[in-house]
Amino acid sequence: MKTFCGRANPTTGALDWVEESEEYDYHQEIARSCYADMLHDHDRNEKYYQGIRAAVARVRARGEKVVVLDIGTGTGLLSMMAVTAGADLCYAVEVFKPMADAAQCIVEKNGFSDKIKIINKHSTEVTVGPDGDMQMRANVLVTELFDTELIGEGALPSYEHAHHNLVQEGCEAVPHRATVYAQLVESDLLWSWAQLQPMDVDGTRLVPPPAVGRCAGAHSVCDIQLSQVPAHSFTPLGPLCTMFSVDFSKPVSSASQCHSARFAAQSSGRAQVVLSWWDIDMDPGGTIVCTMAPSWTYPQPDMAPWRDHWMQSVYFLPVERRVTEGEDLTLTVCHDDYSLWFSMQKHSQQDAETEAPPCRPCCTCQAHLVWTRPRFGELNDSHRTESYVSALRSVLKADSVCLGVSDGSLLPVFAHMLGAKKVFSLENSRMSKQVIEQVLEANSMTGGVQLLEIRPDQLTSSDLGGEQISVLMGEPYFSTSLLPWHSLFFWYCRTALAGLLQPGATILPCSASLHIVAVEFQDLWRIRAPCGTCEGFDVRPMDEMVQKSLDFRESREAEPHPLWEYPCRALTPPTAAMTFDFTQCVSQQPITSQGSLPFTRSGCCHGVVLWMEYQLTDDITVSMGLSGPIGEQVRQQGECEWKRHRKQGVFFFRSPWESSGDGRASVSYSLTFEPSLGDIKMDTEST
């Protein structure tokens, strides 16, 4: 049996359906799961263990037999905690069959199979009764059904069903309660991910379309490692508000609800963004708390636990509104059974209660469907814009005929503003074309750029009105690109367009280089590291299952990660490992590169990072990786700063390598770019 999977094709810029073996989805699901991250989260595990012990003790004190229902058991860790704490019987529910099989193996390995029953079903399909999955209703409910938004994995419907069908009235619950917090802030950095900002192009102001400014944007949460957003990059306009709590020991409703918090503005500014996180009380008294608060809320930031399975949330208000210090404000959160959204009112609580609940935001301008949030941030990066404008200014002439090849790019608009004779742009979709049309119309440039919804290999001279291209330009950016080198699709486009170029045509960028550096991650290594034992329980079968799935394919491939969220140290100098000459057509033969990276700093090397840099002109280069020199000061010790708006490629080693930093040891690498695939394969070894 075969399965078809969507995969980016860097040679065509399209999403291809590729036939894979029936095991592919299975291994992908396991290899890219967060199980290792959760098992390494000692704070989470410890708090759950404390809460479970207390809940079991409370039931025991009532003279009752302790029957536990563990929904979403995963490895079976929480069930084993419950039995160790004195539970008589535990029903462990896990819908994902490979995980349920692993849990069964782990439970047996730890000697708990007589008291833990693994049920491979969704909890809403579990039956209770003499012939059911459960012989009786449980009096202790243990779950880990949460995501960064708390309810995004369907926690509310699952709890609702469990209380009606699977647990006793008045049951103990671990966690007992969840509370959602929110804070209204002003932040140019974060707001730049939601709205297109005015920009200066050679002394002329380019303004965003009015429809974009009025649009509430995409409704989905922006989940990030908020600890990596510096506190100086936003201004709190109000206090941290307690928005709502959910008591999991009582019947839970998944019906849509709204909750409001009223406060006086703490400072004047522009209300733009809501920062949000939650915590869970593992006991009724709230003495055992697991919080998702970012590190800058701690007296000692380095004491904050790190986790990637639960982060923090950023919500963008439908419109930016100016507020004055002392002004009476109401922050409202609404939720359905899977998601949250926020709004702000500048009126009294009494008025707010008479208003209709705010509608879920949705994009009406199409820009938020064409541009991702990182892409908005990239387009709003003024330093980046200046690099492209300077490069265009240096190559454009009064008779230049330009063609832009990038998805939803403003480069063709810049070229028109800089005086090019004719400008064409290839757009990958009707929606992308309409967004750029809005930009042109808003700036009285309608028709200044001819937008063609044509693939590069289908473009003809008649499409260009008989003109030959003198400047072929790209950022390059393509929405289907996953890994840094997937943007080499620009090179394939340049090759397909060779017959339409003037002799000596300018190609911008003229070349690209792939860079590599070996690093020590502060925390990201946890997502790939085996756990061995967790809180005293042997979970090696889980490690073995994950490694087997990684070995199926993932361990031989790089992974895309936004490394600005994941601090790391460079243990070697960064090196340009490969160069791609865009002034020539794509090579017919594979391009190979071998080299070594000497360890010049001591540390634990977890893998290598790869990124692209594009040479726009002889003296202008833009990086999609490092945003500045690697820190050389004593306190920095190789600290890396990464571009916020592109993901870098990470190739994790199967096990970490220790570096003494004396330069005698190194990472040897071998890279191969295969033109027929548009992909790069990599091998490394320690020498």
Secondary structure, DSSP 8 states (H G I E B T S, - for coil): -EEEEEEEETTTTEEEEEEEETHHHHHHHHHT-SHHHHHT-HHHHHHHHHHHHHHHHHHHHTT---EEEEES-TTTHHHHHHHHTT-SEEEEE--SHHHHHHHHHHHHHTT-TTTEEEE-S-GGG--BSTTSSBSS-EEEEEE----TTSSTTSHHHHHHHHHHHTEEEEEEEES-EEEEEEEEEE-HHHHTTTS---EEETTEEE---HHHHH-----S-EEE-GGGS-GGG-EE-S--EEEEEEETTS----S-EEEEEEEE-SS-EEEEEEEEEEEEESSTTS-SEEE---GGGSSSGGGS---SSS-EEEEEEEEEEEE-TT-EEEEEEEE-SS-EEEEEESS-HHHHHHS--------SSSHHHHS-HHHHHHHT-HHHHHHHHHHHHHH--TT-EEEEESTT-SHHHHHHHTT-SEEEEE-SSHHHHHHHHHHHHHTT-TTSSEEE---GGG--GGGGTT--EEEEE-----TT--SGGGGGHHHHHHHHTGGGEEEEEEEES-EEEEEEEEEEESSGGGGTS--SEETTEE-HHHHHHHHHHHHHTGGGS-EEE-GGGS-EEESS--EEEEEEETTS---SS-EEEEEEEE--S-EEEEEEEEEEEEEEETTEEEESSBSS----STTTSSB--B-SSS-EEEEEEEEEEEE-SSSSSEEEEEEEEETTTTEEEEEEEE-
